[in-house]
């Protein structure tokens, strides 16, 4: 049996200590090493995707019976975005984290060269573990295996915030860890209950089992609560604005676009594929929660002056779209939710990366009220930021248009098919919240990139190619996926239509 997905997953894990040693000796060369490893792992992942609609690798592992990796129409969009973003941001990290780590040593680089190199190596070793942990969650074929990787991505991300973040990073990283770990423990309770009641933790065996009627709703609630902490649904979102705003920008650009949406993948995989009998009991209430999250995140984004906090609250709102689509009970709506993960991934990564470029080039400014007129000074950054905004607004020909069209079409179709007027009303209200996204997006764009240029920013310019090329790549990818959505939906929609009518 060819070990293709196994390479994608385990090579970054095995080579993470090598990145640390390279960093200790050669500083930023560890970043190029991490990029090369992740680029190879991404290539093997995409090669596996070309082997067929369902590509599976299995390995015996006595504690759980079988360790499996599966790439199908549902896991592929998540896996591809996770590794494409991780690879792209490895390059972006090289100049950004070099400056950030040197600033942490109060610019005494010469006196602290060895300490700076050690910290650089630590960053890239944690970064590779973090990327692999995210991938492992979406390739897992066993609930225990899924949970192991779900926790694996939490631990390196905690240290990445604690060691490399801004502000009160130690307190914020602990808040992030406690909130997300509590959610993971609630999810673990649901996983153990499913395993006990079905007699297996293996996806294929669970899917052929039936849960006792009296326990279905409680399992659905536990799964939803555990995963909605990760999705930062309204009421469970407290950790996100702090963690995403104070994490180093390359990690913000992974936390928001890649990691939190994994909760959406797990919700769909568990409640629609494994225990579908539990899904109808909570779908309507989940749609209301999604609507509230969409509106709350959008309104809070309006109230922020810190550019990274604008994008953090925007992420909460965008997760509301994913939650709402998951509850549509119609295959196109759920497909739109998955596509929303992809479009939010490219669009929000663009915005956080643009924010990082601004922070670098303006000497650390994050306050929108102190910015303005930067389009003429940072034309590449401004163009890519505008494309990022258009993605999250849902303007064609970006991928954001495709995802929102599918999401709302599917939600209306599901409501009409069921004949439920309350669901139709909720869908109409959700559609009415979309101008909030356009409002805060265009308002932020105008204040940052247009208007009068502050005198102290007269000499700023676009950053180096290691920053601008990743920005341009993701901007191009956002448009390509908007023009050719079949790259995402060709395998996804047939899979979902066989599960959800």
MARVEX-857538 format. One record per residue (C-alpha): residue in three letters; residue number from 1; x, y, z. Coordinates in nm, 2 decimals, always signed. Example, Ala and Ser with C-alpha at 12.3 -4.5 7.8 and 13.67 -1.06 7.14 Angstrom:
REM MARVEX-857538
code|pos|x|y|z
ALA|1|+1.23|-0.45|+0.78
SER|2|+1.37|-0.11|+0.71
END
This chain:
REM MARVEX-857538
code|pos|x|y|z
UNK|1|+0.00|+0.00|+0.00
UNK|2|+0.13|+0.34|-0.10
UNK|3|+0.19|+0.58|+0.20
UNK|4|+0.08|+0.91|+0.05
UNK|5|-0.15|+1.07|+0.31
UNK|6|+0.08|+0.92|+0.58
UNK|7|+0.36|+1.13|+0.44
UNK|8|+0.14|+1.44|+0.43
UNK|9|+0.06|+1.40|+0.79
UNK|10|+0.37|+1.26|+0.96
UNK|11|+0.66|+1.42|+0.77
UNK|12|+0.59|+1.77|+0.93
UNK|13|+0.56|+1.60|+1.28
UNK|14|+0.88|+1.39|+1.24
UNK|15|+1.08|+1.68|+1.10
UNK|16|+0.96|+1.95|+1.35
UNK|17|+1.26|+1.89|+1.58
UNK|18|+1.49|+1.93|+1.28
UNK|19|+1.34|+2.28|+1.22
UNK|20|+1.42|+2.37|+1.58
UNK|21|+1.78|+2.26|+1.53
UNK|22|+1.82|+2.44|+1.20
UNK|23|+1.68|+2.75|+1.37
UNK|24|+1.93|+2.73|+1.65
UNK|25|+2.21|+2.72|+1.40
UNK|26|+2.09|+2.93|+1.11
UNK|27|+1.80|+3.14|+1.22
UNK|28|+1.55|+3.22|+0.95
UNK|29|+1.67|+2.92|+0.73
UNK|30|+1.44|+2.72|+0.95
UNK|31|+1.15|+2.91|+0.78
UNK|32|+1.26|+2.80|+0.44
UNK|33|+1.30|+2.44|+0.57
UNK|34|+0.94|+2.45|+0.71
UNK|35|+0.82|+2.59|+0.38
UNK|36|+0.99|+2.31|+0.19
UNK|37|+0.85|+2.04|+0.42
UNK|38|+0.50|+2.18|+0.40
UNK|39|+0.51|+2.23|+0.02
UNK|40|+0.61|+1.87|-0.02
UNK|41|+0.34|+1.76|+0.22
UNK|42|+0.08|+1.97|+0.03
UNK|43|+0.20|+1.81|-0.30
UNK|44|+0.15|+1.46|-0.16
UNK|45|-0.19|+1.56|-0.03
UNK|46|-0.30|+1.68|-0.37
UNK|47|-0.15|+1.38|-0.54
UNK|48|-0.36|+1.16|-0.31
UNK|49|-0.67|+1.36|-0.42
UNK|50|-0.60|+1.27|-0.78
UNK|51|-0.61|+0.89|-0.70
UNK|52|-0.99|+0.89|-0.68
UNK|53|-1.30|+1.03|-0.51
UNK|54|-1.24|+0.84|-0.19
UNK|55|-0.88|+0.77|-0.11
UNK|56|-0.82|+0.58|+0.21
UNK|57|-0.51|+0.45|+0.39
UNK|58|-0.53|+0.23|+0.70
UNK|59|-0.27|+0.12|+0.95
UNK|60|-0.32|-0.12|+1.24
UNK|61|-0.30|+0.04|+1.58
UNK|62|-0.40|-0.18|+1.87
UNK|63|-0.54|+0.09|+2.11
UNK|64|-0.81|+0.19|+1.87
UNK|65|-0.80|-0.10|+1.63
UNK|66|-0.73|+0.08|+1.31
UNK|67|-0.56|+0.42|+1.23
UNK|68|-0.71|+0.55|+0.91
UNK|69|-0.66|+0.85|+0.68
UNK|70|-0.94|+0.93|+0.44
UNK|71|-0.96|+1.20|+0.17
UNK|72|-1.32|+1.23|+0.03
UNK|73|-1.54|+1.51|-0.10
UNK|74|-1.59|+1.65|+0.25
UNK|75|-1.24|+1.63|+0.39
UNK|76|-1.06|+1.74|+0.08
UNK|77|-1.16|+2.11|+0.08
UNK|78|-1.07|+2.14|+0.45
UNK|79|-0.74|+1.95|+0.41
UNK|80|-0.63|+2.14|+0.10
UNK|81|-0.70|+2.48|+0.25
UNK|82|-0.52|+2.39|+0.58
UNK|83|-0.20|+2.29|+0.40
UNK|84|-0.22|+2.56|+0.13
UNK|85|-0.25|+2.83|+0.39
UNK|86|+0.01|+2.67|+0.61
UNK|87|+0.26|+2.65|+0.33
UNK|88|+0.19|+3.01|+0.21
UNK|89|+0.22|+3.15|+0.56
UNK|90|+0.55|+2.97|+0.62
UNK|91|+0.70|+3.21|+0.36
UNK|92|+0.51|+3.51|+0.50
UNK|93|+0.64|+3.42|+0.85
UNK|94|+1.01|+3.45|+0.75
UNK|95|+1.04|+3.83|+0.74
UNK|96|+0.75|+3.89|+0.98
UNK|97|+0.87|+3.67|+1.26
UNK|98|+1.23|+3.78|+1.22
UNK|99|+1.13|+4.13|+1.30
UNK|100|+0.88|+4.03|+1.57
UNK|101|+1.13|+3.81|+1.75
UNK|102|+1.40|+4.08|+1.73
UNK|103|+1.16|+4.34|+1.87
UNK|104|+1.08|+4.10|+2.16
UNK|105|+1.45|+4.13|+2.25
UNK|106|+1.42|+4.51|+2.24
UNK|107|+1.64|+4.53|+1.92
UNK|108|+1.95|+4.40|+2.10
UNK|109|+1.99|+4.15|+1.82
UNK|110|+2.37|+4.14|+1.82
UNK|111|+2.39|+4.06|+2.20
UNK|112|+2.11|+3.80|+2.18
UNK|113|+2.17|+3.63|+1.85
UNK|114|+2.18|+3.28|+2.00
UNK|115|+1.85|+3.34|+2.19
UNK|116|+1.69|+3.48|+1.88
UNK|117|+1.79|+3.18|+1.67
UNK|118|+1.66|+2.94|+1.94
UNK|119|+1.33|+3.12|+1.95
UNK|120|+1.31|+3.12|+1.57
UNK|121|+1.36|+2.75|+1.56
UNK|122|+1.10|+2.70|+1.83
UNK|123|+0.85|+2.90|+1.63
UNK|124|+0.89|+2.69|+1.31
UNK|125|+0.89|+2.35|+1.50
UNK|126|+0.56|+2.45|+1.67
UNK|127|+0.42|+2.58|+1.34
UNK|128|+0.48|+2.25|+1.17
UNK|129|+0.32|+2.05|+1.45
UNK|130|+0.02|+2.29|+1.45
UNK|131|-0.03|+2.25|+1.07
UNK|132|-0.01|+1.87|+1.10
UNK|133|-0.25|+1.86|+1.39
UNK|134|-0.51|+2.05|+1.19
UNK|135|-0.47|+1.81|+0.90
UNK|136|-0.50|+1.51|+1.12
UNK|137|-0.84|+1.61|+1.24
UNK|138|-1.00|+1.62|+0.90
UNK|139|-0.84|+1.30|+0.77
UNK|140|-0.92|+1.08|+1.07
UNK|141|-1.15|+0.78|+1.03
UNK|142|-1.18|+0.71|+1.40
UNK|143|-1.33|+0.93|+1.67
UNK|144|-1.04|+0.86|+1.92
UNK|145|-0.79|+0.94|+1.64
UNK|146|-0.99|+1.25|+1.56
UNK|147|-0.98|+1.37|+1.92
UNK|148|-0.60|+1.31|+1.95
UNK|149|-0.54|+1.54|+1.66
UNK|150|-0.80|+1.79|+1.78
UNK|151|-0.60|+1.82|+2.10
UNK|152|-0.26|+1.82|+1.91
UNK|153|-0.35|+2.13|+1.72
UNK|154|-0.45|+2.30|+2.05
UNK|155|-0.11|+2.25|+2.23
UNK|156|+0.13|+2.41|+1.98
UNK|157|-0.12|+2.69|+1.91
UNK|158|-0.12|+2.77|+2.28
UNK|159|+0.26|+2.80|+2.29
UNK|160|+0.26|+3.00|+1.97
UNK|161|+0.04|+3.26|+2.13
UNK|162|+0.21|+3.25|+2.47
UNK|163|+0.57|+3.28|+2.33
UNK|164|+0.52|+3.50|+2.02
UNK|165|+0.21|+3.70|+2.08
UNK|166|+0.14|+4.07|+2.16
UNK|167|+0.01|+4.24|+2.47
UNK|168|-0.09|+4.03|+2.77
UNK|169|-0.01|+3.71|+2.58
UNK|170|+0.04|+3.48|+2.87
UNK|171|-0.31|+3.55|+3.01
UNK|172|-0.47|+3.55|+2.67
UNK|173|-0.31|+3.22|+2.57
UNK|174|-0.43|+3.06|+2.90
UNK|175|-0.78|+3.20|+2.83
UNK|176|-0.76|+3.05|+2.48
UNK|177|-0.64|+2.71|+2.61
UNK|178|-0.91|+2.69|+2.89
UNK|179|-1.20|+2.78|+2.67
UNK|180|-1.11|+2.55|+2.38
UNK|181|-1.00|+2.27|+2.61
UNK|182|-1.33|+2.28|+2.80
UNK|183|-1.51|+2.26|+2.47
UNK|184|-1.29|+1.96|+2.37
UNK|185|-1.38|+1.78|+2.70
UNK|186|-1.75|+1.83|+2.63
UNK|187|-1.69|+1.68|+2.29
UNK|188|-1.50|+1.39|+2.44
UNK|189|-1.80|+1.31|+2.65
UNK|190|-2.01|+1.28|+2.34
UNK|191|-1.74|+1.07|+2.16
UNK|192|-1.72|+0.83|+2.45
UNK|193|-2.10|+0.80|+2.46
UNK|194|-2.12|+0.73|+2.09
UNK|195|-1.85|+0.47|+2.12
UNK|196|-2.02|+0.30|+2.41
UNK|197|-2.36|+0.29|+2.25
UNK|198|-2.25|+0.18|+1.91
UNK|199|-1.97|-0.05|+2.02
UNK|200|-1.71|+0.12|+1.81
UNK|201|-1.52|+0.45|+1.75
UNK|202|-1.46|+0.37|+1.38
UNK|203|-1.65|+0.59|+1.14
UNK|204|-1.76|+0.31|+0.91
UNK|205|-1.90|+0.10|+1.19
UNK|206|-2.07|+0.39|+1.37
UNK|207|-2.25|+0.49|+1.05
UNK|208|-2.42|+0.15|+1.03
UNK|209|-2.54|+0.17|+1.39
UNK|210|-2.84|+0.33|+1.55
UNK|211|-2.84|+0.54|+1.87
UNK|212|-3.11|+0.48|+2.13
UNK|213|-3.39|+0.74|+2.08
UNK|214|-3.37|+0.89|+2.43
UNK|215|-3.00|+0.98|+2.41
UNK|216|-2.98|+1.12|+2.06
UNK|217|-3.07|+1.48|+2.15
UNK|218|-2.82|+1.49|+2.44
UNK|219|-2.54|+1.36|+2.22
UNK|220|-2.63|+1.62|+1.95
UNK|221|-2.62|+1.89|+2.21
UNK|222|-2.29|+1.78|+2.36
UNK|223|-2.13|+1.76|+2.01
UNK|224|-2.27|+2.10|+1.92
UNK|225|-2.15|+2.27|+2.24
UNK|226|-1.81|+2.12|+2.22
UNK|227|-1.76|+2.22|+1.86
UNK|228|-1.92|+2.56|+1.88
UNK|229|-1.66|+2.67|+2.13
UNK|230|-1.40|+2.60|+1.85
UNK|231|-1.63|+2.78|+1.60
UNK|232|-1.66|+3.08|+1.84
UNK|233|-2.04|+3.08|+1.82
UNK|234|-2.20|+3.37|+2.00
UNK|235|-2.19|+3.32|+2.37
UNK|236|-1.89|+3.08|+2.34
UNK|237|-1.68|+3.33|+2.15
UNK|238|-1.52|+3.51|+2.44
UNK|239|-1.17|+3.38|+2.38
UNK|240|-1.15|+3.45|+2.01
UNK|241|-1.12|+3.84|+1.99
UNK|242|-0.83|+3.83|+2.24
UNK|243|-0.65|+3.53|+2.09
UNK|244|-0.68|+3.63|+1.73
UNK|245|-0.59|+3.99|+1.80
UNK|246|-0.28|+3.92|+2.01
UNK|247|-0.14|+3.61|+1.83
UNK|248|+0.15|+3.68|+1.59
UNK|249|-0.01|+3.77|+1.26
UNK|250|+0.09|+3.46|+1.07
UNK|251|-0.08|+3.25|+1.34
UNK|252|-0.38|+3.48|+1.34
UNK|253|-0.40|+3.40|+0.97
UNK|254|-0.42|+3.03|+1.05
UNK|255|-0.63|+3.05|+1.37
UNK|256|-0.91|+3.24|+1.20
UNK|257|-0.92|+3.10|+0.84
UNK|258|-0.81|+2.74|+0.91
UNK|259|-0.85|+2.62|+1.27
UNK|260|-1.18|+2.75|+1.40
UNK|261|-1.37|+2.62|+1.09
UNK|262|-1.26|+2.27|+1.17
UNK|263|-1.54|+2.27|+1.42
UNK|264|-1.77|+2.29|+1.12
UNK|265|-1.61|+1.99|+0.95
UNK|266|-1.65|+1.78|+1.27
UNK|267|-2.01|+1.89|+1.31
UNK|268|-2.10|+1.78|+0.96
UNK|269|-1.89|+1.46|+0.98
UNK|270|-2.04|+1.35|+1.31
UNK|271|-2.40|+1.46|+1.30
UNK|272|-2.47|+1.42|+0.93
UNK|273|-2.26|+1.12|+0.84
UNK|274|-2.21|+0.92|+1.16
UNK|275|-2.52|+0.98|+1.38
UNK|276|-2.77|+1.14|+1.14
UNK|277|-3.07|+1.05|+1.36
UNK|278|-2.95|+1.31|+1.61
UNK|279|-2.92|+1.59|+1.35
UNK|280|-3.30|+1.68|+1.30
UNK|281|-3.35|+1.73|+1.68
UNK|282|-3.13|+2.04|+1.69
UNK|283|-3.11|+2.17|+1.33
UNK|284|-3.36|+2.45|+1.38
UNK|285|-3.20|+2.57|+1.70
UNK|286|-2.86|+2.56|+1.54
UNK|287|-2.99|+2.78|+1.26
UNK|288|-3.10|+3.04|+1.51
UNK|289|-2.76|+3.03|+1.68
UNK|290|-2.59|+3.08|+1.35
UNK|291|-2.81|+3.38|+1.27
UNK|292|-2.73|+3.54|+1.61
UNK|293|-2.36|+3.47|+1.55
UNK|294|-2.37|+3.63|+1.21
UNK|295|-2.54|+3.95|+1.34
UNK|296|-2.34|+3.98|+1.67
UNK|297|-2.00|+3.94|+1.50
UNK|298|-2.09|+4.19|+1.23
UNK|299|-2.21|+4.45|+1.47
UNK|300|-1.91|+4.41|+1.70
UNK|301|-1.67|+4.45|+1.40
UNK|302|-1.82|+4.80|+1.34
UNK|303|-1.72|+4.90|+1.70
UNK|304|-1.35|+4.82|+1.68
UNK|305|-1.06|+5.05|+1.62
UNK|306|-0.78|+4.78|+1.63
UNK|307|-0.76|+4.64|+1.28
UNK|308|-0.69|+4.29|+1.40
UNK|309|-0.99|+4.30|+1.63
UNK|310|-1.21|+4.40|+1.34
UNK|311|-1.10|+4.09|+1.16
UNK|312|-1.14|+3.88|+1.47
UNK|313|-1.50|+3.98|+1.51
UNK|314|-1.55|+3.94|+1.14
UNK|315|-1.44|+3.58|+1.18
UNK|316|-1.71|+3.53|+1.44
UNK|317|-1.97|+3.66|+1.20
UNK|318|-1.83|+3.44|+0.92
UNK|319|-1.85|+3.13|+1.14
UNK|320|-2.22|+3.22|+1.19
UNK|321|-2.26|+3.17|+0.81
UNK|322|-2.09|+2.83|+0.84
UNK|323|-2.32|+2.73|+1.13
UNK|324|-2.63|+2.86|+0.95
UNK|325|-2.55|+2.65|+0.64
UNK|326|-2.48|+2.34|+0.84
UNK|327|-2.84|+2.37|+0.98
UNK|328|-3.01|+2.41|+0.64
UNK|329|-3.09|+2.03|+0.62
UNK|330|-3.04|+2.05|+0.25
UNK|331|-2.73|+1.93|+0.07
UNK|332|-2.66|+2.25|-0.13
UNK|333|-2.68|+2.45|+0.19
UNK|334|-2.44|+2.22|+0.37
UNK|335|-2.22|+2.23|+0.07
UNK|336|-2.23|+2.61|+0.08
UNK|337|-2.12|+2.59|+0.45
UNK|338|-1.81|+2.38|+0.34
UNK|339|-1.74|+2.63|+0.06
UNK|340|-1.77|+2.91|+0.31
UNK|341|-1.48|+2.75|+0.50
UNK|342|-1.27|+2.77|+0.18
UNK|343|-1.37|+3.12|+0.09
UNK|344|-1.33|+3.25|+0.45
UNK|345|-0.99|+3.07|+0.45
UNK|346|-0.85|+3.26|+0.16
UNK|347|-1.03|+3.59|+0.22
UNK|348|-0.96|+3.62|+0.59
UNK|349|-0.60|+3.50|+0.55
UNK|350|-0.56|+3.79|+0.30
UNK|351|-0.70|+4.04|+0.55
UNK|352|-0.48|+3.93|+0.84
UNK|353|-0.18|+3.92|+0.62
UNK|354|-0.25|+4.27|+0.49
UNK|355|-0.29|+4.38|+0.85
UNK|356|+0.05|+4.23|+0.93
UNK|357|+0.20|+4.41|+0.64
UNK|358|+0.06|+4.74|+0.77
UNK|359|+0.18|+4.67|+1.12
UNK|360|+0.53|+4.60|+0.99
UNK|361|+0.55|+4.90|+0.76
UNK|362|+0.41|+5.16|+0.99
UNK|363|+0.62|+5.07|+1.29
UNK|364|+0.35|+4.87|+1.48
UNK|365|+0.04|+5.08|+1.42
UNK|366|-0.29|+4.89|+1.46
UNK|367|-0.53|+5.17|+1.54
UNK|368|-0.75|+5.24|+1.24
UNK|369|-0.80|+5.60|+1.35
UNK|370|-0.42|+5.66|+1.31
UNK|371|-0.41|+5.52|+0.96
UNK|372|-0.54|+5.64|+0.63
UNK|373|-0.44|+5.71|+0.27
UNK|374|-0.22|+5.40|+0.25
UNK|375|-0.35|+5.28|-0.09
UNK|376|-0.09|+5.51|-0.27
UNK|377|+0.19|+5.39|-0.05
UNK|378|+0.10|+5.02|-0.02
UNK|379|-0.06|+4.95|-0.36
UNK|380|-0.01|+4.57|-0.35
UNK|381|-0.12|+4.54|+0.01
UNK|382|-0.43|+4.76|-0.06
UNK|383|-0.53|+4.56|-0.37
UNK|384|-0.50|+4.23|-0.19
UNK|385|-0.69|+4.36|+0.11
UNK|386|-0.97|+4.48|-0.12
UNK|387|-0.99|+4.13|-0.28
UNK|388|-1.01|+3.99|+0.08
UNK|389|-1.29|+4.22|+0.16
UNK|390|-1.48|+4.13|-0.16
UNK|391|-1.44|+3.76|-0.07
UNK|392|-1.60|+3.80|+0.27
UNK|393|-1.87|+4.03|+0.13
UNK|394|-1.95|+3.77|-0.14
UNK|395|-1.89|+3.97|-0.45
UNK|396|-1.83|+3.78|-0.79
UNK|397|-1.60|+3.66|-0.93
UNK|398|-1.45|+3.57|-0.59
UNK|399|-1.51|+3.24|-0.42
UNK|400|-1.71|+3.42|-0.15
UNK|401|-1.99|+3.47|-0.40
UNK|402|-2.01|+3.10|-0.48
UNK|403|-2.02|+3.00|-0.11
UNK|404|-2.28|+3.25|-0.01
UNK|405|-2.50|+3.17|-0.31
UNK|406|-2.49|+2.80|-0.23
UNK|407|-2.55|+2.86|+0.14
UNK|408|-2.86|+3.08|+0.11
UNK|409|-3.00|+2.89|-0.19
UNK|410|-2.97|+2.57|+0.00
UNK|411|-3.13|+2.72|+0.31
UNK|412|-3.43|+2.86|+0.12
UNK|413|-3.46|+2.53|-0.07
UNK|414|-3.45|+2.33|+0.26
UNK|415|-3.71|+2.56|+0.42
UNK|416|-3.95|+2.53|+0.11
UNK|417|-3.90|+2.16|+0.09
UNK|418|-3.99|+2.11|+0.45
UNK|419|-4.28|+2.36|+0.43
UNK|420|-4.17|+2.51|+0.76
UNK|421|-4.25|+2.88|+0.77
UNK|422|-4.03|+2.94|+1.08
UNK|423|-3.73|+2.82|+0.88
UNK|424|-3.82|+3.04|+0.59
UNK|425|-3.84|+3.34|+0.82
UNK|426|-3.50|+3.26|+0.98
UNK|427|-3.34|+3.23|+0.64
UNK|428|-3.49|+3.57|+0.54
UNK|429|-3.35|+3.73|+0.86
UNK|430|-3.01|+3.57|+0.79
UNK|431|-3.00|+3.71|+0.44
UNK|432|-3.09|+4.05|+0.58
UNK|433|-2.78|+4.05|+0.80
UNK|434|-2.54|+4.03|+0.50
UNK|435|-2.52|+4.41|+0.46
UNK|436|-2.34|+4.42|+0.79
UNK|437|-2.04|+4.25|+0.63
UNK|438|-2.04|+4.49|+0.34
UNK|439|-2.07|+4.78|+0.59
UNK|440|-1.78|+4.71|+0.82
UNK|441|-1.56|+4.58|+0.53
UNK|442|-1.60|+4.89|+0.31
UNK|443|-1.58|+5.12|+0.62
UNK|444|-1.26|+4.97|+0.73
UNK|445|-1.12|+4.98|+0.37
UNK|446|-1.20|+5.35|+0.34
UNK|447|-1.05|+5.45|+0.67
UNK|448|-0.73|+5.25|+0.63
UNK|449|-0.64|+5.29|+0.26
UNK|450|-0.82|+5.61|+0.15
UNK|451|-0.86|+5.97|+0.28
UNK|452|-0.57|+6.18|+0.42
UNK|453|-0.23|+6.02|+0.47
UNK|454|-0.09|+6.10|+0.82
UNK|455|+0.24|+6.29|+0.79
UNK|456|+0.43|+6.02|+0.99
UNK|457|+0.34|+5.76|+0.72
UNK|458|+0.47|+5.96|+0.43
UNK|459|+0.77|+5.72|+0.37
UNK|460|+0.60|+5.38|+0.41
UNK|461|+0.60|+5.13|+0.12
UNK|462|+0.50|+4.78|+0.04
UNK|463|+0.69|+4.51|+0.22
UNK|464|+0.94|+4.26|+0.07
UNK|465|+0.85|+3.99|-0.18
UNK|466|+0.83|+3.73|+0.09
UNK|467|+0.52|+3.92|+0.22
UNK|468|+0.37|+4.04|-0.11
UNK|469|+0.40|+3.72|-0.31
UNK|470|+0.20|+3.51|-0.06
UNK|471|-0.06|+3.79|-0.06
UNK|472|-0.08|+3.79|-0.44
UNK|473|-0.10|+3.41|-0.45
UNK|474|-0.40|+3.39|-0.22
UNK|475|-0.57|+3.68|-0.40
UNK|476|-0.54|+3.49|-0.73
UNK|477|-0.66|+3.17|-0.56
UNK|478|-0.97|+3.35|-0.43
UNK|479|-1.06|+3.45|-0.78
UNK|480|-0.97|+3.12|-0.95
UNK|481|-1.20|+2.93|-0.70
UNK|482|-1.47|+3.18|-0.77
UNK|483|-1.45|+3.12|-1.15
UNK|484|-1.40|+2.74|-1.12
UNK|485|-1.60|+2.63|-0.82
UNK|486|-1.60|+2.27|-0.94
UNK|487|-1.26|+2.24|-0.79
UNK|488|-1.44|+2.24|-0.46
UNK|489|-1.80|+2.11|-0.53
UNK|490|-1.73|+1.84|-0.80
UNK|491|-1.68|+1.57|-0.53
UNK|492|-1.86|+1.75|-0.24
UNK|493|-2.21|+1.79|-0.37
UNK|494|-2.26|+1.43|-0.49
UNK|495|-2.13|+1.31|-0.15
UNK|496|-2.37|+1.53|+0.04
UNK|497|-2.67|+1.46|-0.18
UNK|498|-2.63|+1.10|-0.09
UNK|499|-2.65|+1.18|+0.28
UNK|500|-2.90|+1.47|+0.29
UNK|501|-3.20|+1.49|+0.06
END
